[in-house]
Amino acid sequence: MSLTDKQKRLLQTILAEPPMADAKFGELQRLLTALGAKSIRGESGQTAFALPGGVILVLSWLNSQESVRGYQLASLSQALRRAGLAEK
């Protein structure tokens, strides 16, 4: 797994307390893919991600340019920690 410098900075801001990233859904998709997550497209604007360690994360948005909301960042931060990806 190899993260770009931008992805490393994004990961650090997501894992901050509280999560403070200013990111679009497309950026998060690319970060999660780089971390080894598999995207599973759902219905009604929801996407599920299967993270390493069997952790499933479901987030809702309309398009890849939509900004991520604070509660979504908090859920993402918790899921990354449960999956053991906070140390990357």
N, CA, C and O atoms as a printed pandas DataFrame, in Angstrom:
     atom_number atom_name residue_name chain_id  residue_number  x_coord  y_coord  z_coord
0              1         N          MET        A               1    0.845   -1.165    0.000
1              2        CA          MET        A               1    0.000    0.000    0.000
2              3         C          MET        A               1    0.894    1.232    0.000
3              4         O          MET        A               1    1.792    1.375    0.830
4              5         N          SER        A               2    0.622    2.116   -0.955
5              6        CA          SER        A               2    1.436    3.311   -1.085
6              7         C          SER        A               2    0.522    4.529   -1.186
7              8         O          SER        A               2   -0.302    4.628   -2.095
8              9         N          LEU        A               3    0.677    5.442   -0.249
9             10        CA          LEU        A               3   -0.127    6.653   -0.234
10            11         C          LEU        A               3    0.680    7.813   -0.787
11            12         O          LEU        A               3    1.887    7.902   -0.560
12            13         N          THR        A               4    0.012    8.704   -1.516
13            14        CA          THR        A               4    0.653    9.930   -1.963
14            15         C          THR        A               4    0.783   10.864   -0.762
15            16         O          THR        A               4    0.159   10.636    0.275
16            17         N          ASP        A               5    1.585   11.904   -0.898
17            18        CA          ASP        A               5    1.725   12.878    0.191
18            19         C          ASP        A               5    0.377   13.514    0.529
19            20         O          ASP        A               5    0.059   13.723    1.700
20            21         N          LYS        A               6   -0.415   13.823   -0.505
21            22        CA          LYS        A               6   -1.735   14.414   -0.281
22            23         C          LYS        A               6   -2.635   13.453    0.500
23            24         O          LYS        A               6   -3.360   13.876    1.400
24            25         N          GLN        A               7   -2.589   12.166    0.159
25            26        CA          GLN        A               7   -3.398   11.173    0.869
26            27         C          GLN        A               7   -2.930   11.019    2.316
27            28         O          GLN        A               7   -3.749   10.835    3.216
28            29         N          LYS        A               8   -1.630   11.092    2.540
29            30        CA          LYS        A               8   -1.111   11.008    3.908
30            31         C          LYS        A               8   -1.608   12.175    4.751
31            32         O          LYS        A               8   -1.993   11.989    5.905
32            33         N          ARG        A               9   -1.603   13.383    4.177
33            34        CA          ARG        A               9   -2.102   14.562    4.898
34            35         C          ARG        A               9   -3.599   14.433    5.173
35            36         O          ARG        A               9   -4.068   14.768    6.260
36            37         N          LEU        A              10   -4.345   13.945    4.180
37            38        CA          LEU        A              10   -5.782   13.753    4.353
38            39         C          LEU        A              10   -6.058   12.745    5.465
39            40         O          LEU        A              10   -6.936   12.965    6.300
40            41         N          LEU        A              11   -5.320   11.651    5.478
41            42        CA          LEU        A              11   -5.488   10.635    6.515
42            43         C          LEU        A              11   -5.213   11.226    7.899
43            44         O          LEU        A              11   -5.942   10.948    8.851
44            45         N          GLN        A              12   -4.167   12.038    8.010
45            46        CA          GLN        A              12   -3.841   12.664    9.301
46            47         C          GLN        A              12   -4.964   13.573    9.784
47            48         O          GLN        A              12   -5.281   13.586   10.973
48            49         N          THR        A              13   -5.571   14.336    8.870
49            50        CA          THR        A              13   -6.649   15.233    9.285
50            51         C          THR        A              13   -7.919   14.459    9.629
51            52         O          THR        A              13   -8.684   14.887   10.493
52            53         N          ILE        A              14   -8.152   13.333    8.970
53            54        CA          ILE        A              14   -9.315   12.494    9.292
54            55         C          ILE        A              14   -9.146   11.879   10.679
55            56         O          ILE        A              14  -10.113   11.762   11.432
56            57         N          LEU        A              15   -7.928   11.489   11.012
57            58        CA          LEU        A              15   -7.669   10.827   12.291
58            59         C          LEU        A              15   -7.468   11.802   13.449
59            60         O          LEU        A              15   -7.342   11.380   14.598
60            61         N          ALA        A              16   -7.438   13.112   13.153
61            62        CA          ALA        A              16   -7.306   14.121   14.212
62            63         C          ALA        A              16   -8.546   14.083   15.102
63            64         O          ALA        A              16   -9.599   13.592   14.694
64            65         N          GLU        A              17   -8.414   14.599   16.308
65            66        CA          GLU        A              17   -9.545   14.685   17.244
66            67         C          GLU        A              17   -9.923   16.139   17.443
67            68         O          GLU        A              17   -9.149   16.867   18.064
68            69         N          PRO        A              18  -11.047   16.603   16.963
69            70        CA          PRO        A              18  -12.003   15.908   16.101
70            71         C          PRO        A              18  -11.505   15.900   14.659
71            72         O          PRO        A              18  -10.634   16.693   14.304
72            73         N          PRO        A              19  -12.052   15.007   13.819
73            74        CA          PRO        A              19  -11.653   14.962   12.407
74            75         C          PRO        A              19  -11.921   16.314   11.753
75            76         O          PRO        A              19  -13.001   16.882   11.913
76            77         N          MET        A              20  -10.933   16.832   11.012
77            78        CA          MET        A              20  -11.043   18.187   10.479
78            79         C          MET        A              20  -10.789   18.281    8.977
79            80         O          MET        A              20  -10.407   19.349    8.498
80            81         N          ALA        A              21  -10.982   17.225    8.231
81            82        CA          ALA        A              21  -10.672   17.247    6.804
82            83         C          ALA        A              21  -11.701   18.053    6.026
83            84         O          ALA        A              21  -12.892   18.031    6.338
84            85         N          ASP        A              22  -11.228   18.759    5.014
85            86        CA          ASP        A              22  -12.098   19.434    4.056
86            87         C          ASP        A              22  -11.932   18.656    2.761
87            88         O          ASP        A              22  -11.095   19.004    1.928
88            89         N          ALA        A              23  -12.720   17.610    2.589
89            90        CA          ALA        A              23  -12.505   16.688    1.481
90            91         C          ALA        A              23  -13.791   16.440    0.715
91            92         O          ALA        A              23  -14.896   16.612    1.229
92            93         N          LYS        A              24  -13.612   16.037   -0.515
93            94        CA          LYS        A              24  -14.714   15.604   -1.370
94            95         C          LYS        A              24  -14.775   14.087   -1.330
95            96         O          LYS        A              24  -13.790   13.421   -1.012
96            97         N          PHE        A              25  -15.943   13.550   -1.656
97            98        CA          PHE        A              25  -16.126   12.108   -1.636
98            99         C          PHE        A              25  -15.119   11.398   -2.543
99           100         O          PHE        A              25  -14.599   10.345   -2.174
100          101         N          GLY        A              26  -14.839   11.950   -3.711
101          102        CA          GLY        A              26  -13.896   11.327   -4.636
102          103         C          GLY        A              26  -12.510   11.160   -4.025
103          104         O          GLY        A              26  -11.840   10.153   -4.255
104          105         N          GLU        A              27  -12.081   12.155   -3.243
105          106        CA          GLU        A              27  -10.780   12.068   -2.570
106          107         C          GLU        A              27  -10.781   10.951   -1.533
107          108         O          GLU        A              27   -9.797   10.227   -1.387
108          109         N          LEU        A              28  -11.901   10.818   -0.811
109          110        CA          LEU        A              28  -11.994    9.745    0.184
110          111         C          LEU        A              28  -12.014    8.378   -0.478
111          112         O          LEU        A              28  -11.414    7.430    0.027
112          113         N          GLN        A              29  -12.706    8.274   -1.614
113          114        CA          GLN        A              29  -12.729    7.005   -2.347
114          115         C          GLN        A              29  -11.315    6.581   -2.721
115          116         O          GLN        A              29  -10.939    5.424   -2.536
116          117         N          ARG        A              30  -10.533    7.521   -3.246
117          118        CA          ARG        A              30   -9.158    7.205   -3.651
118          119         C          ARG        A              30   -8.296    6.835   -2.445
119          120         O          ARG        A              30   -7.472    5.924   -2.529
120          121         N          LEU        A              31   -8.479    7.535   -1.325
121          122        CA          LEU        A              31   -7.735    7.219   -0.107
122          123         C          LEU        A              31   -8.087    5.822    0.387
123          124         O          LEU        A              31   -7.195    5.029    0.690
124          125         N          LEU        A              32   -9.368    5.517    0.470
125          126        CA          LEU        A              32   -9.789    4.202    0.956
126          127         C          LEU        A              32   -9.282    3.088    0.050
127          128         O          LEU        A              32   -8.873    2.034    0.535
128          129         N          THR        A              33   -9.305    3.312   -1.259
129          130        CA          THR        A              33   -8.778    2.319   -2.199
130          131         C          THR        A              33   -7.284    2.108   -1.970
131          132         O          THR        A              33   -6.804    0.975   -1.981
132          133         N          ALA        A              34   -6.549    3.205   -1.762
133          134        CA          ALA        A              34   -5.110    3.101   -1.506
134          135         C          ALA        A              34   -4.825    2.362   -0.201
135          136         O          ALA        A              34   -3.773    1.740   -0.055
136          137         N          LEU        A              35   -5.765    2.431    0.750
137          138        CA          LEU        A              35   -5.606    1.737    2.030
138          139         C          LEU        A              35   -6.053    0.281    1.962
139          140         O          LEU        A              35   -5.972   -0.445    2.953
140          141         N          GLY        A              36   -6.526   -0.145    0.793
141          142        CA          GLY        A              36   -6.910   -1.545    0.619
142          143         C          GLY        A              36   -8.391   -1.829    0.740
143          144         O          GLY        A              36   -8.792   -2.993    0.768
144          145         N          ALA        A              37   -9.216   -0.793    0.814
145          146        CA          ALA        A              37  -10.666   -0.987    0.911
146          147         C          ALA        A              37  -11.244   -1.331   -0.454
147          148         O          ALA        A              37  -10.721   -0.915   -1.487
148          149         N          LYS        A              38  -12.318   -2.088   -0.441
149          150        CA          LYS        A              38  -13.055   -2.431   -1.656
150          151         C          LYS        A              38  -14.371   -1.667   -1.628
151          152         O          LYS        A              38  -15.087   -1.697   -0.627
152          153         N          SER        A              39  -14.693   -0.984   -2.722
153          154        CA          SER        A              39  -15.930   -0.226   -2.814
154          155         C          SER        A              39  -17.051   -1.119   -3.328
155          156         O          SER        A              39  -16.897   -1.837   -4.317
156          157         N          ILE        A              40  -18.184   -1.057   -2.631
157          158        CA          ILE        A              40  -19.359   -1.822   -3.031
158          159         C          ILE        A              40  -20.478   -0.805   -3.230
159          160         O          ILE        A              40  -20.984   -0.230   -2.266
160          161         N          ARG        A              41  -20.853   -0.591   -4.469
161          162        CA          ARG        A              41  -21.874    0.425   -4.752
162          163         C          ARG        A              41  -23.227   -0.047   -4.255
163          164         O          ARG        A              41  -23.639   -1.174   -4.528
164          165         N          GLY        A              42  -23.904    0.802   -3.538
165          166        CA          GLY        A              42  -25.224    0.468   -3.031
166          167         C          GLY        A              42  -26.296    1.235   -3.779
167          168         O          GLY        A              42  -26.066    1.723   -4.886
168          169         N          GLU        A              43  -27.439    1.336   -3.185
169          170        CA          GLU        A              43  -28.554    2.061   -3.771
170          171         C          GLU        A              43  -28.770    3.372   -3.035
171          172         O          GLU        A              43  -28.272    3.573   -1.928
172          173         N          SER        A              44  -29.524    4.261   -3.676
173          174        CA          SER        A              44  -29.936    5.527   -3.059
174          175         C          SER        A              44  -28.767    6.385   -2.611
175          176         O          SER        A              44  -28.836    7.011   -1.553
176          177         N          GLY        A              45  -27.695    6.430   -3.390
177          178        CA          GLY        A              45  -26.571    7.287   -3.063
178          179         C          GLY        A              45  -25.698    6.806   -1.930
179          180         O          GLY        A              45  -24.907    7.586   -1.399
180          181         N          GLN        A              46  -25.810    5.564   -1.545
181          182        CA          GLN        A              46  -24.960    5.009   -0.495
182          183         C          GLN        A              46  -23.876    4.151   -1.121
183          184         O          GLN        A              46  -24.106    3.455   -2.110
184          185         N          THR        A              47  -22.702    4.210   -0.534
185          186        CA          THR        A              47  -21.611    3.344   -0.945
186          187         C          THR        A              47  -21.068    2.657    0.295
187          188         O          THR        A              47  -20.836    3.292    1.323
188          189         N          ALA        A              48  -20.872    1.365    0.184
189          190        CA          ALA        A              48  -20.286    0.595    1.284
190          191         C          ALA        A              48  -18.842    0.283    0.929
191          192         O          ALA        A              48  -18.529   -0.026   -0.221
192          193         N          PHE        A              49  -17.978    0.364    1.910
193          194        CA          PHE        A              49  -16.573    0.027    1.743
194          195         C          PHE        A              49  -16.245   -1.122    2.675
195          196         O          PHE        A              49  -16.558   -1.077    3.864
196          197         N          ALA        A              50  -15.613   -2.149    2.132
197          198        CA          ALA        A              50  -15.119   -3.263    2.942
198          199         C          ALA        A              50  -13.656   -2.967    3.238
199          200         O          ALA        A              50  -12.807   -3.037    2.350
200          201         N          LEU        A              51  -13.372   -2.638    4.479
201          202        CA          LEU        A              51  -12.014   -2.321    4.906
202          203         C          LEU        A              51  -11.312   -3.586    5.367
203          204         O          LEU        A              51  -11.970   -4.566    5.715
204          205         N          PRO        A              52   -9.987   -3.578    5.374
205          206        CA          PRO        A              52   -9.256   -4.731    5.907
206          207         C          PRO        A              52   -9.726   -5.047    7.326
207          208         O          PRO        A              52  -10.126   -4.153    8.072
208          209         N          GLY        A              53   -9.672   -6.301    7.680
209          210        CA          GLY        A              53  -10.092   -6.719    9.012
210          211         C          GLY        A              53  -11.586   -6.940    9.131
211          212         O          GLY        A              53  -12.099   -7.137   10.233
212          213         N          GLY        A              54  -12.297   -6.911    8.000
213          214        CA          GLY        A              54  -13.726   -7.171    8.014
214          215         C          GLY        A              54  -14.593   -6.002    8.433
215          216         O          GLY        A              54  -15.785   -6.186    8.679
216          217         N          VAL        A              55  -14.035   -4.804    8.522
217          218        CA          VAL        A              55  -14.802   -3.620    8.914
218          219         C          VAL        A              55  -15.554   -3.092    7.693
219          220         O          VAL        A              55  -14.968   -2.896    6.628
220          221         N          ILE        A              56  -16.858   -2.865    7.859
221          222        CA          ILE        A              56  -17.684   -2.319    6.788
222          223         C          ILE        A              56  -18.058   -0.885    7.149
223          224         O          ILE        A              56  -18.483   -0.607    8.270
224          225         N          LEU        A              57  -17.894    0.021    6.186
225          226        CA          LEU        A              57  -18.239    1.426    6.360
226          227         C          LEU        A              57  -19.247    1.794    5.283
227          228         O          LEU        A              57  -18.993    1.563    4.101
228          229         N          VAL        A              58  -20.383    2.361    5.665
229          230        CA          VAL        A              58  -21.399    2.799    4.710
230          231         C          VAL        A              58  -21.551    4.305    4.845
231          232         O          VAL        A              58  -21.814    4.820    5.932
232          233         N          LEU        A              59  -21.381    5.009    3.721
233          234        CA          LEU        A              59  -21.523    6.457    3.695
234          235         C          LEU        A              59  -22.484    6.844    2.577
235          236         O          LEU        A              59  -22.605    6.129    1.582
236          237         N          SER        A              60  -23.164    7.972    2.740
237          238        CA          SER        A              60  -24.141    8.447    1.755
238          239         C          SER        A              60  -23.698    9.777    1.161
239          240         O          SER        A              60  -23.263   10.672    1.885
240          241         N          TRP        A              61  -23.812    9.906   -0.182
241          242        CA          TRP        A              61  -23.592   11.159   -0.888
242          243         C          TRP        A              61  -24.118   11.029   -2.291
243          244         O          TRP        A              61  -24.375    9.928   -2.778
244          245         N          LEU        A              62  -24.275   12.166   -2.936
245          246        CA          LEU        A              62  -24.876   12.173   -4.260
246          247         C          LEU        A              62  -23.859   12.029   -5.379
247          248         O          LEU        A              62  -24.127   11.344   -6.367
248          249         N          ASN        A              63  -22.695   12.661   -5.245
249          250        CA          ASN        A              63  -21.690   12.586   -6.310
250          251         C          ASN        A              63  -20.293   12.766   -5.731
251          252         O          ASN        A              63  -20.123   13.110   -4.561
252          253         N          SER        A              64  -19.293   12.523   -6.584
253          254        CA          SER        A              64  -17.902   12.534   -6.116
254          255         C          SER        A              64  -17.392   13.929   -5.759
255          256         O          SER        A              64  -16.354   14.054   -5.108
256          257         N          GLN        A              65  -18.106   14.982   -6.176
257          258        CA          GLN        A              65  -17.679   16.346   -5.860
258          259         C          GLN        A              65  -18.341   16.888   -4.596
259          260         O          GLN        A              65  -18.057   18.008   -4.173
260          261         N          GLU        A              66  -19.216   16.096   -4.001
261          262        CA          GLU        A              66  -19.910   16.520   -2.783
262          263         C          GLU        A              66  -18.937   16.527   -1.608
263          264         O          GLU        A              66  -18.137   15.606   -1.447
264          265         N          SER        A              67  -19.015   17.565   -0.797
265          266        CA          SER        A              67  -18.159   17.647    0.387
266          267         C          SER        A              67  -18.623   16.658    1.447
267          268         O          SER        A              67  -19.815   16.396    1.602
268          269         N          VAL        A              68  -17.663   16.126    2.159
269          270        CA          VAL        A              68  -17.938   15.167    3.220
270          271         C          VAL        A              68  -18.353   15.937    4.469
271          272         O          VAL        A              68  -17.751   16.959    4.800
272          273         N          ARG        A              69  -19.359   15.458    5.150
273          274        CA          ARG        A              69  -19.875   16.115    6.354
274          275         C          ARG        A              69  -19.119   15.631    7.593
275          276         O          ARG        A              69  -18.467   14.587    7.573
276          277         N          GLY        A              70  -19.221   16.409    8.664
277          278        CA          GLY        A              70  -18.502   16.099    9.897
278          279         C          GLY        A              70  -18.826   14.735   10.473
279          280         O          GLY        A              70  -17.926   14.010   10.897
280          281         N          TYR        A              71  -20.110   14.375   10.495
281          282        CA          TYR        A              71  -20.480   13.071   11.051
282          283         C          TYR        A              71  -19.941   11.927   10.197
283          284         O          TYR        A              71  -19.651   10.848   10.714
284          285         N          GLN        A              72  -19.805   12.162    8.872
285          286        CA          GLN        A              72  -19.226   11.139    8.006
286          287         C          GLN        A              72  -17.740   10.972    8.297
287          288         O          GLN        A              72  -17.226    9.853    8.301
288          289         N          LEU        A              73  -17.050   12.088    8.543
289          290        CA          LEU        A              73  -15.628   12.021    8.899
290          291         C          LEU        A              73  -15.431   11.283   10.215
291          292         O          LEU        A              73  -14.493   10.498   10.357
292          293         N          ALA        A              74  -16.312   11.533   11.176
293          294        CA          ALA        A              74  -16.205   10.847   12.466
294          295         C          ALA        A              74  -16.396    9.341   12.286
295          296         O          ALA        A              74  -15.663    8.548   12.877
296          297         N          SER        A              75  -17.372    8.944   11.476
297          298        CA          SER        A              75  -17.598    7.516   11.202
298          299         C          SER        A              75  -16.403    6.904   10.492
299          300         O          SER        A              75  -15.983    5.790   10.804
300          301         N          LEU        A              76  -15.858    7.645    9.532
301          302        CA          LEU        A              76  -14.694    7.164    8.794
302          303         C          LEU        A              76  -13.496    7.000    9.721
303          304         O          LEU        A              76  -12.788    5.997    9.644
304          305         N          SER        A              77  -13.264    7.972   10.592
305          306        CA          SER        A              77  -12.152    7.903   11.538
306          307         C          SER        A              77  -12.274    6.670   12.431
307          308         O          SER        A              77  -11.299    5.947   12.636
308          309         N          GLN        A              78  -13.469    6.436   12.958
309          310        CA          GLN        A              78  -13.696    5.266   13.815
310          311         C          GLN        A              78  -13.469    3.967   13.051
311          312         O          GLN        A              78  -12.861    3.034   13.576
312          313         N          ALA        A              79  -13.955    3.904   11.816
313          314        CA          ALA        A              79  -13.799    2.690   11.011
314          315         C          ALA        A              79  -12.326    2.423   10.701
315          316         O          ALA        A              79  -11.883    1.276   10.746
316          317         N          LEU        A              80  -11.569    3.471   10.388
317          318        CA          LEU        A              80  -10.142    3.301   10.100
318          319         C          LEU        A              80   -9.398    2.786   11.329
319          320         O          LEU        A              80   -8.503    1.950   11.211
320          321         N          ARG        A              81   -9.762    3.276   12.488
321          322        CA          ARG        A              81   -9.131    2.809   13.727
322          323         C          ARG        A              81   -9.475    1.340   13.992
323          324         O          ARG        A              81   -8.597    0.554   14.347
324          325         N          ARG        A              82  -10.749    0.967   13.821
325          326        CA          ARG        A              82  -11.156   -0.427   14.037
326          327         C          ARG        A              82  -10.463   -1.369   13.056
327          328         O          ARG        A              82  -10.157   -2.512   13.396
328          329         N          ALA        A              83  -10.217   -0.885   11.835
329          330        CA          ALA        A              83   -9.571   -1.710   10.818
330          331         C          ALA        A              83   -8.052   -1.751   10.984
331          332         O          ALA        A              83   -7.369   -2.457   10.241
332          333         N          GLY        A              84   -7.514   -0.999   11.953
333          334        CA          GLY        A              84   -6.071   -0.974   12.169
334          335         C          GLY        A              84   -5.320   -0.134   11.158
335          336         O          GLY        A              84   -4.122   -0.332   10.954
336          337         N          LEU        A              85   -6.017    0.814   10.514
337          338        CA          LEU        A              85   -5.392    1.636    9.483
338          339         C          LEU        A              85   -4.973    3.009    9.997
339          340         O          LEU        A              85   -4.486    3.830    9.221
340          341         N          ALA        A              86   -5.150    3.271   11.271
341          342        CA          ALA        A              86   -4.786    4.568   11.838
342          343         C          ALA        A              86   -3.275    4.735   11.942
343          344         O          ALA        A              86   -2.784    5.856   12.073
344          345         N          GLU        A              87   -2.539    3.642   11.886
345          346        CA          GLU        A              87   -1.085    3.700   12.049
346          347         C          GLU        A              87   -0.351    3.872   10.732
347          348         O          GLU        A              87    0.873    4.000   10.734
348          349         N          LYS        A              88   -1.051    3.878    9.609
349          350        CA          LYS        A              88   -0.403    3.920    8.293
350          351         C          LYS        A              88    0.192    5.272    8.025
351          352         O          LYS        A              88    0.778    5.489    6.964
